[in-house]
């Protein structure tokens, strides 16, 4: 079985990886992407997964482990393996706000971008991904709301343990949650957007 953590950018995938590792799972990572201001505890990514569309067999290296796969690459997962996909869900305003802030810090933000258009594109993409996940007999998926992860990590940890069929260390998983890192709340985004045309 291959365990996959996925979701839109800035949806809590790194936190989920941290929790699963703390819970006792072995991650497939390479450490190439170091921790930074946007993700102080690290990303836990595997650079080679970006080659999945051209080299689908690379996913075999994740057998018995957990690996992060961005949502657009899920559609390139080959048959021949049993996948358990933990898909993170976060309110779209928070995803957009968090991504905007990250791009601004990196100096790659494009002024004039239409948030509504970006949100619509993301929503369309999610519909395609959900359809793909539900249409493959070798894939089982569990959608985890980001806010549930923050507010009831014990319950979410137990749910994930049952979903994966693995006896995880639930208390250790819950200790990975640091609400101080939750910096782009939907309520804050709505308040700021009501007073400014600038993205948060």
Buried (B, 14 or more C-beta within 10 A) or exposed (E): BBBBBBBBBBBBBBBBBBBBBBBEBEBBBEEEBEEEEBBEEBBBBBEBBBEBEEEBEBBEBBEEBBBBBBBBBBBBBBEEBEBBBBBBBBBBBBBBBBBBBBBEEEEEBEEEEEBEEBBEEBEEBBEEBBEBBEEBEEBBBBEBBBBBBBEBBEEBBBBBBEBBEBEBBBEBBBEBBEEEEBEBBBEBBEEEBEEEEEBB
